[in-house]
Amino acid sequence: MEFTELRYAVADRVASITFDRPDRLNAWTPTLEAELREAIHRAQADDDVHCAILTGAGRAFCAGMDMAVLGSARPGAPQSVSDDDLAQRYGYLGSFGKPLIAAINGAASGVGLCIALHADLRYVAAGAKLSFPYARRGLVAEHGTAWLLPRLIGPMHAADLLLTGRTVQAEEADRMGLACLLPAEGFLDAVRARAADLADATSPRATRVIKQQLLAARYQTLGQATRIADREIAACRDTEDFREGVQHFLEKRAPRFTGR
């Protein structure tokens, strides 16, 4: 697939996926949706990619659904027909086996902010404005947002954002735990530096399994989670990455993880 509404690049083991409709504040379209899915699949298949950054071109992350699309008669994607988490419309983001970082460089609203919720780490630039304006558009919380948001920021904060549809500044989003605040100046460079450190310093195998643990923990008791952790710890001990993790520490050098 040739990308027309996003940019995809790889450097320092980090895939950068950039929504590229700055004249429309990177508003969501069916084309952008299809291209994001392809970009994530491309990053998943590339062994040289250890993590990915999702961000927006210009002064916005993603301002929600493009009103030209929302107001048209064009039908949307098929409705979910399965209760399987990863079979949902944006479930492929959760099944991405590498750390996914949302770099919210500017305004994020509606489906744009919903996409960011599926990231493992979220950073937001000071001054950015975030909102779930569904109630102010006569809509309801879409794509499982009402399920996911309380688990990330707590029931009261989630109810506040969803019922009022109000806009919050990045600083308040940081206090809620919605995203970690970083200075606006040099924002993307700071996120890229953190992503590069993650890609270089951590075991791809370990981060993949930890992501699986975090996803499964939403439904588990402490006892269930601990039994799985014990099993996975035992499995680690026969891996190349575990041996390298010990060796590079003892030799005081940078790690050379293989993901095996």
Rosetta silent file (secondary structure, phi, psi, omega in degrees, C-alpha in Angstrom):
SEQUENCE: MEFTELRYAVADRVASITFDRPDRLNAWTPTLEAELREAIHRAQADDDVHCAILTGAGRAFCAGMDMAVLGSARPGAPQSVSDDDLAQRYGYLGSFGKPLIAAINGAASGVGLCIALHADLRYVAAGAKLSFPYARRGLVAEHGTAWLLPRLIGPMHAADLLLTGRTVQAEEADRMGLACLLPAEGFLDAVRARAADLADATSPRATRVIKQQLLAARYQTLGQATRIADREIAACRDTEDFREGVQHFLEKRAPRFTGR
SCORE:     score description
SCORE:     0.000 S_00000001
   1 L     0.000  133.667  173.799    0.000    0.000    0.000 S_00000001
   2 L   -91.829  124.074 -176.594    1.219    3.497   -0.870 S_00000001
   3 L   -78.592  136.033  178.813    0.446    5.879    1.969 S_00000001
   4 L  -121.228  -20.925 -176.264   -1.368    9.109    1.082 S_00000001
   5 L  -122.776    5.308  170.783   -2.674   10.360    4.440 S_00000001
   6 E  -146.309  163.707  175.625    0.117    9.300    6.777 S_00000001
   7 E  -115.182  142.477 -178.941    3.893    9.058    6.748 S_00000001
   8 E  -130.130  128.632  179.379    5.834    5.977    7.813 S_00000001
   9 E  -149.023  153.894  178.381    9.543    5.910    8.592 S_00000001
  10 E  -126.831  130.429  175.542   11.946    3.785   10.623 S_00000001
  11 E  -153.229  140.251  177.510   15.067    5.034   12.404 S_00000001
  12 L    54.391   38.609  177.915   16.946    3.795   15.473 S_00000001
  13 L    68.117   14.171 -179.724   14.648    0.750   15.709 S_00000001
  14 E  -118.580  126.392  174.145   11.625    3.040   16.091 S_00000001
  15 E   -88.084  127.813  176.446    8.797    3.241   13.561 S_00000001
  16 E  -105.965  120.091  179.130    7.308    6.730   13.287 S_00000001
  17 E  -113.853  115.587 -172.447    3.706    6.828   12.056 S_00000001
  18 E  -120.302  115.674  172.561    2.537   10.385   11.391 S_00000001
  19 E   -59.723  129.486 -169.853   -1.006   11.359   10.474 S_00000001
  20 L  -126.022   60.178  172.273   -0.410   13.671    7.526 S_00000001
  21 L  -129.673   57.139 -171.632   -3.479   15.826    6.883 S_00000001
  22 H   -60.508  -29.282  179.472   -2.294   18.996    8.633 S_00000001
  23 H   -68.466  -18.833  177.401   -4.624   21.245    6.631 S_00000001
  24 H  -114.307   20.983 -178.232   -7.556   19.292    8.169 S_00000001
  25 L    54.974   33.507  178.171   -5.945   18.924   11.617 S_00000001
  26 L    57.378   33.919 -179.581   -5.355   15.268   10.705 S_00000001
  27 L   -60.759  147.731 -171.067   -9.091   14.597   10.881 S_00000001
  28 E   -74.756  134.906  176.324  -10.055   10.944   10.606 S_00000001
  29 L  -136.295  163.420  174.639  -11.115    9.420    7.277 S_00000001
  30 H   -57.864  -35.298  178.496  -11.676    5.865    6.016 S_00000001
  31 H   -65.763  -45.613  179.516   -8.412    6.177    4.071 S_00000001
  32 H   -63.226  -38.487  178.212   -6.450    7.229    7.147 S_00000001
  33 H   -61.310  -46.363 -179.788   -7.991    4.375    9.110 S_00000001
  34 H   -65.365  -38.209 -178.669   -6.952    1.808    6.486 S_00000001
  35 H   -71.048  -35.022  176.685   -3.444    3.254    6.237 S_00000001
  36 H   -64.420  -42.634  178.376   -2.927    3.195   10.001 S_00000001
  37 H   -59.548  -43.396  179.635   -3.862   -0.482   10.089 S_00000001
  38 H   -65.982  -40.271 -179.434   -1.371   -1.196    7.296 S_00000001
  39 H   -64.464  -40.421  178.154    1.373    0.842    9.001 S_00000001
  40 H   -65.023  -43.155  177.844    0.907   -1.059   12.262 S_00000001
  41 H   -62.997  -37.063  178.690    1.037   -4.383   10.416 S_00000001
  42 H   -65.399  -43.449  178.690    4.196   -3.239    8.626 S_00000001
  43 H   -66.068  -35.566  179.046    5.851   -2.304   11.926 S_00000001
  44 H   -64.646  -39.885 -175.035    4.794   -5.632   13.433 S_00000001
  45 H   -78.140  -14.267 -175.333    6.365   -7.609   10.589 S_00000001
  46 L   -92.402  110.257 -178.733    9.678   -5.702   10.699 S_00000001
  47 L   -66.715  -19.006  177.969   12.120   -7.333   13.131 S_00000001
  48 L   -79.169  -10.666  177.509   14.231   -4.179   13.056 S_00000001
  49 L   -93.720  122.163  179.760   11.350   -2.239   14.648 S_00000001
  50 L  -105.286  -19.460  172.866   11.307   -2.525   18.443 S_00000001
  51 E  -160.072  171.021 -176.294    8.638    0.110   19.155 S_00000001
  52 E  -136.967  146.274  175.727    6.432    2.628   17.348 S_00000001
  53 E  -113.188  133.834  175.583    5.415    6.268   17.776 S_00000001
  54 E  -114.332  122.909 -177.832    2.041    7.552   16.620 S_00000001
  55 E  -148.684 -176.173 -178.204    1.783   11.330   16.151 S_00000001
  56 E  -125.423  150.765  175.785    0.324   14.048   13.930 S_00000001
  57 L   -81.203  148.403  176.534    1.734   16.507   11.414 S_00000001
  58 L    77.327 -142.131 -171.538    1.346   20.202   12.058 S_00000001
  59 L  -100.029    9.811  179.580   -0.460   21.560   15.100 S_00000001
  60 E  -134.491  154.483  169.161   -2.839   18.673   15.822 S_00000001
  61 E   -81.751  -65.395  174.244   -2.677   14.984   16.697 S_00000001
  62 E  -164.464  118.453 -173.821   -6.112   14.134   15.260 S_00000001
  63 L   -83.385   20.594  179.954   -9.148   16.407   15.543 S_00000001
  64 L    92.131 -169.448 -179.326  -11.632   13.531   15.349 S_00000001
  65 E   -62.904  135.398  176.164  -13.762   12.417   12.448 S_00000001
  66 L   -62.276  124.810 -176.475  -13.583   14.645    9.395 S_00000001
  67 H   -60.945  -27.301  176.803  -16.915   16.489    9.329 S_00000001
  68 H   -64.899  -32.304  176.976  -17.088   16.001    5.574 S_00000001
  69 H   -79.773  -44.540 -177.118  -17.183   12.261    6.236 S_00000001
  70 H   -61.980  -35.564 -177.364  -19.416   12.494    9.303 S_00000001
  71 L   -88.058   -3.644 -178.505  -22.006   14.561    7.459 S_00000001
  72 L   -88.550  171.706  179.175  -22.060   12.427    4.327 S_00000001
  73 L   -88.923    1.108 -177.140  -24.256    9.456    3.579 S_00000001
  74 L   -64.355  127.695 -179.177  -21.230    7.216    3.135 S_00000001
  75 L   -68.699  149.537  177.946  -21.562    4.166    5.385 S_00000001
  76 L   -85.153 -167.920  179.745  -18.933    3.538    8.022 S_00000001
  77 L   -68.780  155.266  178.275  -17.084    0.365    8.821 S_00000001
  78 L   -56.469  148.601  178.239  -19.146   -2.725    9.705 S_00000001
  79 L   -70.557  156.027  179.008  -20.313   -2.941   13.301 S_00000001
  80 L   -63.523  136.475 -179.569  -18.521   -5.283   15.690 S_00000001
  81 L  -120.285    6.599 -178.548  -19.891   -8.802   15.517 S_00000001
  82 L  -133.711  149.405  175.752  -17.616  -10.423   18.103 S_00000001
  83 L   -88.107   -4.470  179.559  -17.043   -9.979   21.828 S_00000001
  84 L   -65.349  124.880 -178.150  -13.340  -10.778   21.389 S_00000001
  85 H   -51.978  -48.322 -172.881  -11.358   -7.701   22.460 S_00000001
  86 H   -78.541   -5.362  176.442   -8.806   -7.983   19.674 S_00000001
  87 H   -91.603   -1.712 -179.824  -11.504   -8.492   17.030 S_00000001
  88 L   -72.339  170.417 -172.963  -12.890   -5.009   17.617 S_00000001
  89 L   -54.437  -40.400  179.073  -12.423   -2.210   15.105 S_00000001
  90 L  -112.694   20.639  179.267   -9.228   -0.951   16.733 S_00000001
  91 H   -63.346  -24.792 -179.598   -8.307   -4.197   18.444 S_00000001
  92 H   -63.762  -24.272  176.591   -5.292   -4.576   16.172 S_00000001
  93 H   -68.629  -37.820  177.861   -3.653   -1.741   18.126 S_00000001
  94 H   -70.751  -28.893 -179.189   -3.934   -3.806   21.293 S_00000001
  95 H   -87.694   -3.461  174.797   -2.525   -6.876   19.563 S_00000001
  96 L   -59.562  122.076 -169.898    0.522   -4.969   18.277 S_00000001
  97 L   -83.876   13.639 -178.860    3.343   -6.928   19.887 S_00000001
  98 L  -131.429  156.339  179.182    5.679   -3.978   20.459 S_00000001
  99 L   -57.134  132.507  178.722    5.396   -0.872   22.644 S_00000001
 100 E  -115.365  123.762 -176.670    3.138    1.732   21.026 S_00000001
 101 E  -112.903  124.705  172.847    3.641    5.365   22.038 S_00000001
 102 E   -93.530  118.025  176.727    1.094    8.090   21.319 S_00000001
 103 E  -102.222   93.741 -174.228    2.845   11.452   20.984 S_00000001
 104 E   -83.436   90.715 -172.271   -0.091   13.855   21.279 S_00000001
 105 L   -79.654  -14.387 -178.111    1.529   16.902   19.787 S_00000001
 106 L  -166.127 -153.931 -174.806   -1.628   19.026   19.624 S_00000001
 107 E   -52.619  134.816  175.242   -5.412   18.857   19.580 S_00000001
 108 E  -137.575  127.625 -174.139   -6.894   15.371   19.973 S_00000001
 109 E  -145.521  151.751  173.580  -10.629   14.802   19.917 S_00000001
 110 L    53.196 -127.932 -176.820  -13.189   12.041   19.498 S_00000001
 111 H   -62.096  -27.946  177.358  -11.891    9.080   17.562 S_00000001
 112 H   -62.621  -43.619  178.302   -8.431   10.664   17.484 S_00000001
 113 H   -73.797  -32.673  175.462   -8.210   10.564   21.270 S_00000001
 114 H   -58.967  -43.152  178.348   -9.838    7.125   21.277 S_00000001
 115 H   -59.682  -41.840 -179.190   -6.968    5.840   19.114 S_00000001
 116 H   -63.624  -29.127  179.676   -4.465    7.259   21.609 S_00000001
 117 H   -62.703  -25.599 -178.354   -6.127    5.310   24.432 S_00000001
 118 L   -80.921   -7.759  178.223   -4.974    2.088   22.778 S_00000001
 119 L   -74.934  155.863  177.558   -1.317    3.109   23.047 S_00000001
 120 L   -76.549  -36.302  179.381    0.831    1.696   25.831 S_00000001
 121 E  -130.227  139.222  178.133    2.341    5.097   26.629 S_00000001
 122 E  -127.614  125.884  173.334    0.842    8.526   25.994 S_00000001
 123 E  -117.145  143.256 -178.256    2.762   11.790   26.045 S_00000001
 124 E  -130.663  138.289  179.771    1.083   15.154   25.512 S_00000001
 125 E   -78.208  138.428  177.801    2.613   18.500   24.612 S_00000001
 126 L   -52.764  134.388  179.208    1.964   21.383   26.992 S_00000001
 127 L    93.008  -12.902  178.823   -0.933   23.476   25.740 S_00000001
 128 L   -67.251  148.896 -179.742   -2.606   20.707   23.730 S_00000001
 129 E  -113.467  133.005 -175.513   -6.394   20.442   24.040 S_00000001
 130 E  -125.185  144.191  178.633   -8.132   17.082   24.424 S_00000001
 131 E  -161.102  152.803  167.421  -11.805   16.144   24.343 S_00000001
 132 L  -116.221   85.581 -168.885  -14.412   13.440   23.892 S_00000001
 133 L   -86.688   23.553 -172.532  -17.212   15.695   22.570 S_00000001
 134 H   -54.655  -49.537 -176.109  -19.714   12.906   21.812 S_00000001
 135 H   -62.219  -25.607  179.288  -22.506   14.187   24.075 S_00000001
 136 H   -84.677   -4.139  176.878  -22.180   17.631   22.445 S_00000001
 137 H  -115.127    7.080 -177.331  -22.705   16.076   18.998 S_00000001
 138 L    74.324   24.105 -179.538  -25.669   13.893   19.924 S_00000001
 139 L  -115.490  171.603  175.682  -23.449   10.813   19.920 S_00000001
 140 L  -114.328  169.664 -178.947  -22.417    8.244   22.518 S_00000001
 141 L   -62.815  123.336 -172.006  -18.974    7.014   23.558 S_00000001
 142 L  -100.262  162.416  169.876  -17.680    4.986   20.609 S_00000001
 143 L    52.505   39.258  176.002  -15.386    2.021   20.071 S_00000001
 144 L    75.669   11.550 -178.907  -15.323    0.859   23.694 S_00000001
 145 H   -58.600  -38.612 -178.583  -14.156    4.217   25.047 S_00000001
 146 H   -68.469  -17.529  174.891  -16.617    3.949   27.977 S_00000001
 147 H   -88.924  -43.903 -172.962  -14.976    0.635   28.920 S_00000001
 148 H   -77.136  -42.350 -172.618  -11.344    1.608   28.412 S_00000001
 149 H   -61.421  -44.699  178.148  -11.266    5.149   29.790 S_00000001
 150 H   -60.976  -29.765  179.680  -12.343    4.321   33.404 S_00000001
 151 H   -74.105  -20.223  179.903   -9.628    1.678   33.548 S_00000001
 152 H   -93.440  -39.512 -173.287   -7.026    4.261   32.579 S_00000001
 153 H  -126.016    1.420  179.585   -8.069    7.328   34.598 S_00000001
 154 L    95.794  152.874 -175.288  -10.771    6.099   37.016 S_00000001
 155 H   -61.380  -40.855 -175.844  -14.585    6.140   36.848 S_00000001
 156 H   -68.874  -45.399  178.376  -15.139    9.730   38.018 S_00000001
 157 H   -62.966  -39.853  179.298  -12.659   11.322   35.605 S_00000001
 158 H   -63.279  -45.140  178.511  -14.042    9.175   32.774 S_00000001
 159 H   -61.432  -40.712  178.254  -17.614   10.200   33.569 S_00000001
 160 H   -57.222  -51.931 -176.447  -16.522   13.843   33.706 S_00000001
 161 H   -67.225  -40.140 -174.127  -14.916   13.742   30.252 S_00000001
 162 H   -80.724  -40.451 -177.055  -17.625   11.655   28.575 S_00000001
 163 H   -74.887  -35.794 -178.775  -20.776   13.164   30.104 S_00000001
 164 H   -87.976  -29.288 -175.691  -19.721   16.797   29.770 S_00000001
 165 L    67.188   15.773 -174.638  -17.796   16.516   26.520 S_00000001
 166 L   -74.181  160.894  177.533  -15.655   19.364   27.791 S_00000001
 167 E   -92.269  134.472  177.025  -12.187   20.203   26.548 S_00000001
 168 E  -116.484  147.554  175.197   -9.258   19.733   28.916 S_00000001
 169 E   -79.911  159.467 -179.094   -5.793   21.194   28.649 S_00000001
 170 H   -54.871  -36.411 -177.627   -2.735   18.954   28.568 S_00000001
 171 H   -64.211  -40.186  177.079   -1.859   19.934   32.120 S_00000001
 172 H   -70.821  -37.590  176.968   -5.190   18.622   33.459 S_00000001
 173 H   -59.551  -36.651  177.230   -4.870   15.491   31.323 S_00000001
 174 H   -65.473  -43.983 -179.651   -1.530   14.872   33.017 S_00000001
 175 H   -64.471  -33.661  178.317   -3.062   15.227   36.483 S_00000001
 176 H   -72.338  -21.168 -173.739   -5.817   12.765   35.529 S_00000001
 177 L    89.409   13.033  179.329   -3.269   10.230   34.321 S_00000001
 178 L   -72.982  -36.991  178.872   -4.585   10.411   30.761 S_00000001
 179 L  -158.580  154.596  179.546   -1.162   11.330   29.345 S_00000001
 180 E   -88.558  127.136 -176.304    2.264   12.380   30.609 S_00000001
 181 E   -76.598  135.187  172.058    2.991   16.067   30.099 S_00000001
 182 E  -132.305  153.895  178.673    6.110   17.187   28.234 S_00000001
 183 L   -58.857  145.678  179.697    7.165   20.715   27.208 S_00000001
 184 L   -65.506  -38.624  179.446    5.808   21.857   23.848 S_00000001
 185 L   -72.324  122.695 -179.363    9.253   23.001   22.724 S_00000001
 186 L    74.435   20.427 -174.019   11.187   19.980   21.521 S_00000001
 187 H   -57.627  -54.803 -176.191    8.220   17.703   22.242 S_00000001
 188 H   -65.749  -35.212  176.641    8.704   15.163   19.452 S_00000001
 189 H   -62.653  -39.014  179.319   12.455   15.038   19.980 S_00000001
 190 H   -66.548  -41.053  178.355   11.849   14.235   23.648 S_00000001
 191 H   -66.179  -42.993  179.671    9.389   11.464   22.774 S_00000001
 192 H   -62.286  -37.391  178.734   11.743   10.041   20.158 S_00000001
 193 H   -63.751  -40.503  178.594   14.574    9.997   22.695 S_00000001
 194 H   -68.305  -39.380  178.798   12.435    7.994   25.118 S_00000001
 195 H   -65.792  -41.381  179.655   11.352    5.641   22.336 S_00000001
 196 H   -64.492  -38.818  177.664   14.949    5.122   21.199 S_00000001
 197 H   -65.024  -42.328  177.649   16.025    4.324   24.747 S_00000001
 198 H   -61.014  -45.577 -177.328   13.170    1.815   25.075 S_00000001
 199 H   -64.617  -36.129 -175.905   14.072    0.227   21.731 S_00000001
 200 H   -85.053  -32.737 -167.903   17.772   -0.057   22.569 S_00000001
 201 H   -99.551   -8.561 -175.544   17.675   -0.962   26.263 S_00000001
 202 L  -118.754  155.352  179.057   14.858   -3.504   26.518 S_00000001
 203 L   -78.228  124.136  177.255   14.328   -7.058   25.314 S_00000001
 204 H   -57.916  -35.700  178.320   11.770   -7.304   22.483 S_00000001
 205 H   -65.813  -44.054 -178.549   10.703  -10.669   23.841 S_00000001
 206 H   -64.103  -44.740 -178.697   10.214   -9.287   27.338 S_00000001
 207 H   -66.216  -34.511  177.713    8.209   -6.252   26.205 S_00000001
 208 H   -62.337  -46.268 -179.081    6.000   -8.466   24.043 S_00000001
 209 H   -69.812  -39.097  177.920    5.146  -10.741   26.969 S_00000001
 210 H   -61.071  -40.552  176.263    4.696   -7.813   29.374 S_00000001
 211 H   -59.810  -41.888  177.847    2.177   -6.290   26.950 S_00000001
 212 H   -63.366  -39.549  178.112    0.285   -9.577   26.963 S_00000001
 213 H   -63.387  -43.398 -178.988    0.354   -9.603   30.776 S_00000001
 214 H   -64.249  -40.218  179.474   -1.008   -6.060   30.986 S_00000001
 215 H   -66.776  -46.168 -177.810   -3.840   -6.833   28.593 S_00000001
 216 H   -68.076  -29.991 -175.608   -4.802  -10.070   30.330 S_00000001
 217 H   -63.176  -20.016  178.203   -4.593   -8.485   33.799 S_00000001
 218 L   -60.026  -23.994 -173.774   -7.759   -6.484   33.095 S_00000001
 219 L  -116.658    1.491 -170.971   -9.739   -9.677   33.616 S_00000001
 220 L  -105.481  156.806  166.164   -7.607  -11.601   36.119 S_00000001
 221 L   -80.991  168.759  176.450   -7.368  -11.956   39.856 S_00000001
 222 H   -60.563  -39.304 -179.788   -4.010  -11.364   41.515 S_00000001
 223 H   -63.554  -42.730  178.768   -3.621  -15.101   41.901 S_00000001
 224 H   -64.165  -44.723 -179.764   -4.225  -15.766   38.220 S_00000001
 225 H   -63.217  -37.346 -178.873   -1.833  -13.012   37.172 S_00000001
 226 H   -69.287  -39.985  178.745    0.837  -14.303   39.547 S_00000001
 227 H   -62.372  -41.359  178.229    0.607  -17.885   38.264 S_00000001
 228 H   -66.208  -40.864  178.575    1.068  -16.657   34.708 S_00000001
 229 H   -61.283  -42.302  178.874    3.982  -14.462   35.792 S_00000001
 230 H   -61.277  -41.892  179.312    5.654  -17.418   37.481 S_00000001
 231 H   -64.359  -42.932 -177.897    5.271  -19.486   34.306 S_00000001
 232 H   -70.132  -36.000  176.667    6.648  -16.707   32.115 S_00000001
 233 H   -61.256  -43.160  178.735    9.604  -16.065   34.435 S_00000001
 234 H   -62.203  -39.780  179.743   10.530  -19.733   34.185 S_00000001
 235 H   -66.859  -31.113 -179.443   10.305  -19.561   30.391 S_00000001
 236 H   -61.698  -33.034 -168.674   12.600  -16.501   30.332 S_00000001
 237 L   -66.827  -17.211  178.124   15.502  -18.374   31.856 S_00000001
 238 L  -102.409   14.524 -175.536   16.176  -20.405   28.712 S_00000001
 239 L  -100.040  155.209  175.221   16.101  -17.426   26.326 S_00000001
 240 H   -62.279  -39.377 -176.273   18.907  -15.584   24.580 S_00000001
 241 H   -66.073  -35.200  176.960   17.533  -12.257   25.807 S_00000001
 242 H   -65.613  -46.266  179.677   17.728  -13.297   29.461 S_00000001
 243 H   -61.707  -40.600  178.599   21.331  -14.419   29.079 S_00000001
 244 H   -68.452  -36.040  178.839   22.168  -11.189   27.259 S_00000001
 245 H   -61.047  -39.005  177.261   20.356   -9.148   29.902 S_00000001
 246 H   -73.083  -44.560 -173.429   22.602  -10.571   32.606 S_00000001
 247 H   -65.817  -44.326 -177.372   25.778  -10.476   30.517 S_00000001
 248 H   -67.358  -31.642  177.208   25.563   -6.874   29.345 S_00000001
 249 H   -66.206  -45.100 -179.363   24.889   -5.766   32.937 S_00000001
 250 H   -66.607  -35.677 -177.730   27.948   -7.629   34.221 S_00000001
 251 H   -87.949   -3.206  178.018   30.119   -6.350   31.358 S_00000001
 252 L    54.427   51.692  177.959   28.779   -2.802   31.736 S_00000001
 253 L  -133.927  170.056  177.534   28.018   -2.425   28.013 S_00000001
 254 L   -68.746  144.787 -178.974   24.980   -1.718   25.861 S_00000001
 255 L   -73.544  155.608  174.944   22.718   -4.744   25.357 S_00000001
 256 L  -127.253   70.637 -177.875   22.455   -6.681   22.089 S_00000001
 257 L   -73.938  144.532  178.922   19.028   -8.265   22.406 S_00000001
 258 L  -107.138  -13.761 -174.635   17.805  -10.564   19.651 S_00000001
 259 L    84.476    6.788 -179.049   14.185  -10.998   20.733 S_00000001
 260 L  -116.636    0.000    0.000   14.743  -14.705   21.233 S_00000001
